[in-house]
């Protein structure tokens, strides 16, 4: 029965090819934009290599110190993370790393603009790079301040040329001579915790002053054993902050920081949230904002499709009148017309999917963002096809309801709805 209904729907759509083309164009264009936007968000927030474990990672990215007259907000410092985040109990791994900092280096006669991040050894158990050569530096390397480094394959090419092994070779960066111990694939700049081109042990910093600073350019990473541990880990961090000792208690009275997921950290920054519990609540607000924007975006094409569907019904008035005269119920007529519209939008969704894949491939080739590779996975495809079917059902429901109320005599005369 369903197969026959789908065949009928396809034949009906083939009758007026111009209306069908206009409808498919609007549906496909709308879904292309939504799929591309969803793919970009998935690249930013989704757990994927080398951050495939980040569905169970919490991060400390922001620190606020507030007083009667002075406020400081920014990235936390090493001292703060070492005293209040690192002692959290029950995590699988805890790491402190610097931000990825822009660095100018010279190799031979060439000037190279690159990114350098310094980390502890635990960092490599939280990110999951596939090493092309060698491996990560160790806790002993960090403890001893060994001048070793992990670099990307792109940096290997810049330094030593293509198709050349980099293991054991040296280069100068930040005034220090590093020996390469590992090479990893280049990582997208959208992966905030993993992105860099050079990684070196924390204690290769040229000064140890960072160990005494509560604010700075660091971020903390906490890998939970499971997402079920998130509330306990967050509560532990919150209790530790209640015992925070201010370096300057005369000017600062309140400390604000959160142990957040990637999306919670984004919401905290975007909505200027103060307080860990508020950040968790604001994630719902941020999701609602994204949803409202998406719904507003599809409102206009939905209204256009409704108008086109009403025109198509007027053209089929005599057909509807004959079917009602021969006993077709309003329910069957509504079901048939909604099915026709769902088939139309699913076809448009499939076309939109192909166009979105091509658009994302073009964006990747253009290298609009360093090393960013945009793609669509099955999860995004499933969500967007579900949206396409919902889009079709909604835009077909009102015209189908109007059609069901048409009197058979008026329909046979081609009368108004």
C-alpha angles and dihedrals in degrees: 000000000000091000091054091048091052091049090051090049091053092049091049091050089052093057098075104030095177094057090045091050093050091049093047091048093054094044094046094047092049093048093045090059092045093047093048091048091047092048091052092049090048089052089052101041106016122101104250135138128331085016097040090130092055094100083080100034125106121196139199107213106149135048127186126192114190132189140163092277109003133059131185121192127171142085118340122252129237093255093055094048093043094052102037108023107031095059092058107129128227101027122132092226138352124199139179120205138166124243116266102269127201111247133185114211136170125223116181105319094332130101113217126193108207146151125253126194125182119207144164121251093260088068090076092059091056100046114052110212120172103231114225091190133012120336144262126302117261138238088259090054090054094043092050095041091238113189095237130129146189115220136185124252089249091055090047088057092048093050105035107012132253124313092014128129113240100190112124094005121124139223136174121245131159088004093300132106111234129193116217114239100165144018124205134181116272113269129217118258086231090071095084098187097042104035119113140102097224128033122190136173115278094239093059086082110122092235133033093213090106089072090068099046124097094194126043141104102308136116131199126223125198118188110203122207087233138349088255087072093060097093093049093047092048092049091050091052091047092052091051091052089055086067093048114147112215119222088212107026092172093066103027127051106159132054120196124188135136137211095224143172115242091264093046089052089051091050091048091054098040096046097034093238121189116201134029097252091048090053091055090050093048092057086073089052091051092049089049090052091053090048094049091049090051092048092048089050093055095042095084096048089045091055090046091051091049089054092049091048091052089053090050090051091053089054090051095046094115092049090051091048092052093048092049091047090055092052105269108158123231089242092058092046092050092047092050095049094045089049090052090053093046090051089050094051094044089054088048089048091053090050089046090051092055092047091047091052090051091047092050092047089052091050090051093049092048089056093219087166122031112270092342113152113190120201143152120241128197092265093058091044091051093049093049095047089050088051090049092053091047089047089054095047093050095045091047099044099075096045089046091051091050089049092052090056093054113117112236093232093050090044092053088051090050089247130169123282 
